[in-house]
Amino acid sequence: MYLADAQLLAINATFWIELAAFVLMLGILARYVYPRIIAAAEERQKAIAAELEGAEKARTEAEEQRQKAQKQLEDARAQAQEIIAGASKSADQLREELKQKALEEAKRVGERAREEIAAERQKMLDSVRQQVAELVVEATERVIGESLDGARHKKLIDEAIREVAAQRG
């Protein structure tokens, strides 16, 4: 009543028309506009949820791909280390084989040289013995003044060789 006395709230036909228009407007908004707004809001909420789910899925897939790539990188590193170790081992084996071959070749060359030296020494000794024998026969023939027969000739040669060998060695 105090409001009516102050003429702030006057209940008259205008009030009732304004109230009916307000209620009618609320009814129209509630019937046609709010369902569309709510549907659009729900649709937007679903779209945001789908985008968040897609982003989470993409993040999960990216993490899986990162882990997969990390594992492949670790495998590649391990394989590279194996290859390096294998190559190093092969190089060591090859180096050892080449060293052994070189030692064997040097041993063969040394042995061959010793054999050749021994053969040359033997040839020289045989040659010297032959020359000494010829000299002895010649000297003996001169001293004796006659030729010797084959058996006596051989005996004198063998004695001369023994004497030469005894003096040399």
C-alpha positions, 0 to 999 in steps of 0.5 A: 500500500505504501507503493500505491500511495506513492504512485509508484505502483499503480495497479490499473489496466496498463499494469495488467497488459504489461504483465500479460505481455511479459508472461506472453513474452516469457512463454514465447521465449520458453517455448521457441527461443530457450530450447534452441539456445539450450540445444545450441549450448548442449551442441557446443558443449558436445563439440567441445567435449569431442574436441577435448576427447580428440585432443586427448586421443591425439596427445595419447597417440603422439606420446605413443609415437614418441615412445615408439620413436624413442624405442626405435632410436634406442634399438638403432643405437644398440644395433650401431654399438653391436656393429661397431663392436663386431667391426672392432672384433673383426678388425682385431681378428684380421690384424691378428691373422695378418700378423700371424701370416706375416710371422709365418712368411718371415719364418718361411723366408728365414728358413728358405734363406738358411736352406739356401745358405746351407746348400751354397755352403755345401756346394762350396765345400764340395767344390773346395774338396774337389779342388783339393782332391785334384791338387792332391792327385796332381801333387801325388802324381808328381811326387810319385811320378806315376799314375795311380789306379782307381782304388788307390786314387780314391783312398788318397782323395779321402785322406786328403779330404779328412786332413783338410776338414780336420784343419778347418774344423 
